[in-house]
Amino acid sequence: MDLRARPYRSVLYIPGSRDRALEKARTLPVDAIIFDLEDAVTADEKVNARDLLASRLAEGGYGARAQIVRINGMDTPWGSDDLTTLAAIGPQAILLPKVASAADIEALATRLDAIPAARDTEIWAMMETPEGILNAASIARAPRMAGFVMGTNDLAKELGCRSRQAMHTALQHCLLAARAAGILCIDGVYNAFKDEAGLAAECAEGRDFGFDGKTLIHPAQVAIANAAFAPSEDEIALARRQIAAYEEAMAQGQGVAVVDGKIVENLHVDTARATLARAEAIAEREAA
């Protein structure tokens, strides 16, 4: 299955310790939820959060939203039990924090292989350390891998940088690795959740880079991300015109067409068809 055919425009972090937030998440217009047991949960709440989240996921009710569980690292006192408890529910994906190498993913995949309920569970990787970024290509091809999530806050801390621009190389490196391996790549969070203009600008940049969507820290950010990572009406209209013009050219024995004064070849038609497929997938998601 083409992982990118399913929309991941908005990927919202929900703390596993907050029951009201877990309940509200069932009604939010997000494409995916990261149920967080790591950074969003204090040490003294870790065990209770794990049990609460397991209970809520077992109940279901999250509809078509992709469900991703971020466990604590396997080198912490909580990571192994997080995995055992949550994998038994068979979530769509386990998100592993601070991935450094493919060996981290391989070890997690081996654990999942031993849990019958997790037969179809994917693995996603937080890309948030210099070592992990440098090893992105091999991590992307590790067993069960389905997606990267950029941990820009941790990465900025590790790099000692003060701007997103300073992380462009790391962001693009992970995108290259993800595309080469055929997996998803989700942009990092925007911390100023009340700054709508700033969020919109960063979403636009992430979309221009090629990210599949954006991780979010507040429900107020969802609408902006959904709009930014969806094809616009103009893009949809252009895609249709490109396909029609190319098919007409092919029928006349020509290998290229011209739309709006620009050459349209088969590669442009592939992109146009992907745009229409994405628009259709979004419409189906919003109608669910």
Order of alpha helices (4+ residues) and beta strands (2+ residues): beta-alpha-beta-alpha-beta-alpha-beta-alpha-beta-alpha-alpha-beta-alpha-alpha-beta-alpha-beta-alpha-alpha-beta-beta-alpha
